Amino acid sequence: MSTHEWPLWEVFIRSKAGLNHKHVGSLRAADAEMAVENARDVYTRRSEGISIWVVESKDIYASDPTEADALFEPADSKIYRHPTFYDVPDGISHM
């Protein structure tokens, strides 16, 4: 990173109480406070959000998509974790 380039931040917005934060984009800012303020200005211009998270991109560690088979294979071998073995009671419509 050049000495004149601000760090990259990932921005997550919660649109309503009770909902999850969703990734909405990235921006550059000098620090976390500036990142929140800039995220508010860029991603919530119409008061769409009630909460903003910013995470410096360098702090995010992600799996390699080319290794997805090996990473997720253990879940496939535990078929009892799949909901196909369970009956949903009548009256439960939101599952």
C-alpha positions as CSV (number, residue, x, y, z in Angstrom):
1,M,0.0,0.0,0.0
2,S,1.4,3.4,-0.9
3,T,1.9,5.9,1.9
4,H,-0.8,8.2,0.4
5,E,-3.5,5.6,0.0
6,W,-6.1,5.2,2.8
7,P,-7.1,1.6,3.8
8,L,-10.0,-0.2,2.2
9,W,-13.1,-0.8,4.4
10,E,-16.0,-3.2,3.8
11,V,-19.4,-1.7,4.7
12,F,-22.3,-3.6,6.2
13,I,-25.8,-2.0,6.7
14,R,-28.7,-3.2,8.8
15,S,-31.8,-1.9,7.2
16,K,-34.3,-2.7,10.0
17,A,-34.3,-3.9,13.6
18,G,-34.1,-7.6,13.7
19,L,-32.5,-8.1,10.3
20,N,-29.0,-9.1,9.5
21,H,-26.3,-6.7,8.4
22,K,-25.7,-7.0,4.6
23,H,-22.6,-6.2,2.7
24,V,-23.3,-3.1,0.6
25,G,-19.8,-2.2,-0.7
26,S,-16.4,-0.9,0.0
27,L,-14.8,2.5,0.5
28,R,-11.5,4.1,1.5
29,A,-11.1,6.0,4.7
30,A,-8.3,7.1,7.1
31,D,-9.8,5.4,10.1
32,A,-12.9,3.6,11.4
33,E,-14.8,6.8,12.4
34,M,-14.3,8.3,9.0
35,A,-15.3,5.0,7.4
36,V,-18.6,5.0,9.3
37,E,-19.3,8.6,8.4
38,N,-18.5,8.0,4.7
39,A,-20.6,4.8,4.6
40,R,-23.5,6.8,6.0
41,D,-23.1,9.4,3.3
42,V,-22.6,6.9,0.4
43,Y,-24.8,4.0,1.3
44,T,-27.7,5.4,3.4
45,R,-28.6,8.6,1.6
46,R,-32.3,7.9,1.9
47,S,-32.3,6.8,5.6
48,E,-32.3,3.1,4.5
49,G,-30.3,1.9,7.5
50,I,-30.4,1.8,11.3
51,S,-26.9,0.4,11.9
52,I,-23.5,0.5,10.1
53,W,-20.6,-1.8,10.5
54,V,-17.2,-1.2,8.9
55,V,-14.4,-3.7,8.8
56,E,-11.0,-3.0,7.4
57,S,-10.6,-5.3,4.4
58,K,-7.2,-6.6,5.5
59,D,-8.8,-8.1,8.6
60,I,-11.1,-10.3,6.7
61,Y,-9.9,-13.9,6.1
62,A,-11.9,-15.9,3.5
63,S,-11.8,-19.5,2.3
64,D,-10.6,-20.2,-1.2
65,P,-13.5,-21.0,-3.5
66,T,-11.4,-23.5,-5.4
67,E,-11.2,-25.6,-2.2
68,A,-15.0,-25.5,-1.5
69,D,-15.4,-29.3,-2.0
70,A,-12.9,-30.2,0.6
71,L,-14.1,-27.5,3.0
72,F,-17.8,-28.3,2.9
73,E,-17.5,-32.1,2.4
74,P,-17.8,-32.9,6.1
75,A,-21.3,-31.4,6.2
76,D,-22.4,-33.7,3.4
77,S,-21.4,-36.8,5.4
78,K,-23.7,-35.8,8.2
79,I,-27.1,-36.3,6.6
80,Y,-28.9,-36.1,9.9
81,R,-28.2,-32.4,9.8
82,H,-30.3,-32.0,6.7
83,P,-34.0,-31.1,7.4
84,T,-35.3,-33.8,5.1
85,F,-35.6,-36.2,8.1
86,Y,-38.0,-34.0,10.1
87,D,-41.7,-33.4,9.7
88,V,-42.7,-29.8,10.1
89,P,-45.8,-29.6,12.2
90,D,-49.0,-28.1,10.8
91,G,-49.3,-24.4,11.5
92,I,-45.6,-23.7,11.1
93,S,-45.4,-21.6,7.9
94,H,-42.2,-19.6,8.4
95,M,-39.6,-22.3,8.2
